[in-house]
Amino acid sequence: MISVSIAVICFLTYASVYAFRKPFTIGLYLDEPKIFGVDYKNILVIAQVLGYTLSKFYGIKFIEMVFPWGFYGV
């Protein structure tokens, strides 16, 4: 039962990324300042991609710690 609830939570977290990204494509961000010469909208997208990448690497490390003998028990 715990693994089912964890799978549902992971799926909902992954699916919610698209709900949070949608405002980036709709907003114009005309009055926002540039950060290091880069538009604010681009900074938001870069931060999201970096967060997504870091979460993938953390997930890989987490699975290694949970299943030290290998995911399939080989």
PyRosetta script that sets phi, psi and omega in degrees:
from pyrosetta import init, pose_from_sequence

init()
pose = pose_from_sequence("MISVSIAVICFLTYASVYAFRKPFTIGLYLDEPKIFGVDYKNILVIAQVLGYTLSKFYGIKFIEMVFPWGFYGV")
pose.set_psi(1, -36.7)
pose.set_omega(1, 179.5)
pose.set_phi(2, -64.8)
pose.set_psi(2, -41.3)
pose.set_omega(2, -179.0)
pose.set_phi(3, -66.0)
pose.set_psi(3, -33.4)
pose.set_omega(3, 177.2)
pose.set_phi(4, -66.9)
pose.set_psi(4, -44.1)
pose.set_omega(4, 179.7)
pose.set_phi(5, -66.7)
pose.set_psi(5, -37.1)
pose.set_omega(5, 176.7)
pose.set_phi(6, -65.1)
pose.set_psi(6, -41.5)
pose.set_omega(6, 178.6)
pose.set_phi(7, -63.1)
pose.set_psi(7, -40.6)
pose.set_omega(7, 178.9)
pose.set_phi(8, -65.7)
pose.set_psi(8, -43.0)
pose.set_omega(8, 178.7)
pose.set_phi(9, -62.5)
pose.set_psi(9, -43.3)
pose.set_omega(9, 178.8)
pose.set_phi(10, -63.2)
pose.set_psi(10, -43.1)
pose.set_omega(10, 179.0)
pose.set_phi(11, -62.5)
pose.set_psi(11, -44.9)
pose.set_omega(11, -179.8)
pose.set_phi(12, -65.8)
pose.set_psi(12, -37.3)
pose.set_omega(12, 176.9)
pose.set_phi(13, -64.3)
pose.set_psi(13, -44.1)
pose.set_omega(13, 179.3)
pose.set_phi(14, -64.8)
pose.set_psi(14, -42.6)
pose.set_omega(14, -178.9)
pose.set_phi(15, -68.8)
pose.set_psi(15, -30.1)
pose.set_omega(15, -177.9)
pose.set_phi(16, -72.1)
pose.set_psi(16, -15.1)
pose.set_omega(16, 176.9)
pose.set_phi(17, -57.5)
pose.set_psi(17, -40.0)
pose.set_omega(17, -178.7)
pose.set_phi(18, -69.9)
pose.set_psi(18, -32.7)
pose.set_omega(18, 177.4)
pose.set_phi(19, -67.5)
pose.set_psi(19, -35.8)
pose.set_omega(19, 180.0)
pose.set_phi(20, -80.4)
pose.set_psi(20, -25.1)
pose.set_omega(20, -179.0)
pose.set_phi(21, -80.0)
pose.set_psi(21, -27.7)
pose.set_omega(21, -176.5)
pose.set_phi(22, -55.4)
pose.set_psi(22, -42.0)
pose.set_omega(22, 178.0)
pose.set_phi(23, -60.1)
pose.set_psi(23, -26.5)
pose.set_omega(23, 178.4)
pose.set_phi(24, -64.0)
pose.set_psi(24, -38.2)
pose.set_omega(24, -177.6)
pose.set_phi(25, -78.9)
pose.set_psi(25, -24.4)
pose.set_omega(25, -178.5)
pose.set_phi(26, -84.3)
pose.set_psi(26, -40.2)
pose.set_omega(26, -175.7)
pose.set_phi(27, -69.6)
pose.set_psi(27, 149.2)
pose.set_omega(27, 179.6)
pose.set_phi(28, -93.9)
pose.set_psi(28, -34.1)
pose.set_omega(28, 178.7)
pose.set_phi(29, 54.9)
pose.set_psi(29, 44.2)
pose.set_omega(29, -177.5)
pose.set_phi(30, -72.5)
pose.set_psi(30, -35.4)
pose.set_omega(30, -175.3)
pose.set_phi(31, -94.9)
pose.set_psi(31, 4.4)
pose.set_omega(31, -178.3)
pose.set_phi(32, -80.9)
pose.set_psi(32, 146.7)
pose.set_omega(32, -178.5)
pose.set_phi(33, -75.6)
pose.set_psi(33, 158.8)
pose.set_omega(33, 173.5)
pose.set_phi(34, -86.8)
pose.set_psi(34, 142.0)
pose.set_omega(34, 179.4)
pose.set_phi(35, -113.1)
pose.set_psi(35, 116.4)
pose.set_omega(35, -175.4)
pose.set_phi(36, 54.1)
pose.set_psi(36, 35.0)
pose.set_omega(36, 177.9)
pose.set_phi(37, 80.1)
pose.set_psi(37, 7.3)
pose.set_omega(37, -178.5)
pose.set_phi(38, -111.2)
pose.set_psi(38, 137.9)
pose.set_omega(38, 179.6)
pose.set_phi(39, -59.5)
pose.set_psi(39, 149.0)
pose.set_omega(39, -178.9)
pose.set_phi(40, -60.6)
pose.set_psi(40, -40.4)
pose.set_omega(40, 179.8)
pose.set_phi(41, -61.9)
pose.set_psi(41, -41.2)
pose.set_omega(41, 178.3)
pose.set_phi(42, -65.9)
pose.set_psi(42, -36.6)
pose.set_omega(42, 176.8)
pose.set_phi(43, -62.1)
pose.set_psi(43, -42.0)
pose.set_omega(43, 179.2)
pose.set_phi(44, -62.9)
pose.set_psi(44, -43.2)
pose.set_omega(44, -179.9)
pose.set_phi(45, -67.4)
pose.set_psi(45, -41.4)
pose.set_omega(45, 178.4)
pose.set_phi(46, -63.0)
pose.set_psi(46, -42.2)
pose.set_omega(46, 178.4)
pose.set_phi(47, -63.2)
pose.set_psi(47, -38.4)
pose.set_omega(47, 178.8)
pose.set_phi(48, -66.8)
pose.set_psi(48, -43.2)
pose.set_omega(48, 179.3)
pose.set_phi(49, -64.1)
pose.set_psi(49, -42.1)
pose.set_omega(49, 177.7)
pose.set_phi(50, -63.4)
pose.set_psi(50, -42.0)
pose.set_omega(50, 177.7)
pose.set_phi(51, -63.4)
pose.set_psi(51, -40.5)
pose.set_omega(51, 178.3)
pose.set_phi(52, -64.2)
pose.set_psi(52, -43.1)
pose.set_omega(52, 179.9)
pose.set_phi(53, -64.6)
pose.set_psi(53, -44.8)
pose.set_omega(53, 178.9)
pose.set_phi(54, -63.3)
pose.set_psi(54, -37.0)
pose.set_omega(54, 179.2)
pose.set_phi(55, -66.9)
pose.set_psi(55, -34.6)
pose.set_omega(55, 176.7)
pose.set_phi(56, -64.8)
pose.set_psi(56, -45.9)
pose.set_omega(56, 179.1)
pose.set_phi(57, -65.3)
pose.set_psi(57, -38.4)
pose.set_omega(57, 176.5)
pose.set_phi(58, -64.4)
pose.set_psi(58, -39.8)
pose.set_omega(58, 177.8)
pose.set_phi(59, -61.9)
pose.set_psi(59, -40.5)
pose.set_omega(59, 177.6)
pose.set_phi(60, -62.7)
pose.set_psi(60, -45.1)
pose.set_omega(60, 179.3)
pose.set_phi(61, -65.1)
pose.set_psi(61, -39.1)
pose.set_omega(61, 179.4)
pose.set_phi(62, -63.3)
pose.set_psi(62, -43.3)
pose.set_omega(62, 178.4)
pose.set_phi(63, -64.0)
pose.set_psi(63, -37.7)
pose.set_omega(63, 176.6)
pose.set_phi(64, -62.0)
pose.set_psi(64, -37.9)
pose.set_omega(64, -179.0)
pose.set_phi(65, -74.0)
pose.set_psi(65, -34.9)
pose.set_omega(65, -179.2)
pose.set_phi(66, -74.3)
pose.set_psi(66, -39.4)
pose.set_omega(66, -179.2)
pose.set_phi(67, -119.6)
pose.set_psi(67, 76.1)
pose.set_omega(67, -176.1)
pose.set_phi(68, -66.9)
pose.set_psi(68, -19.9)
pose.set_omega(68, -179.7)
pose.set_phi(69, -88.9)
pose.set_psi(69, -1.6)
pose.set_omega(69, -178.1)
pose.set_phi(70, 113.3)
pose.set_psi(70, 152.2)
pose.set_omega(70, -174.4)
pose.set_phi(71, -64.9)
pose.set_psi(71, -35.9)
pose.set_omega(71, -177.9)
pose.set_phi(72, -99.1)
pose.set_psi(72, 7.3)
pose.set_omega(72, 177.3)
pose.set_phi(73, 76.0)
pose.set_psi(73, 20.5)
pose.set_omega(73, -178.2)
pose.set_phi(74, -85.3)
pose.dump_pdb("model.pdb")
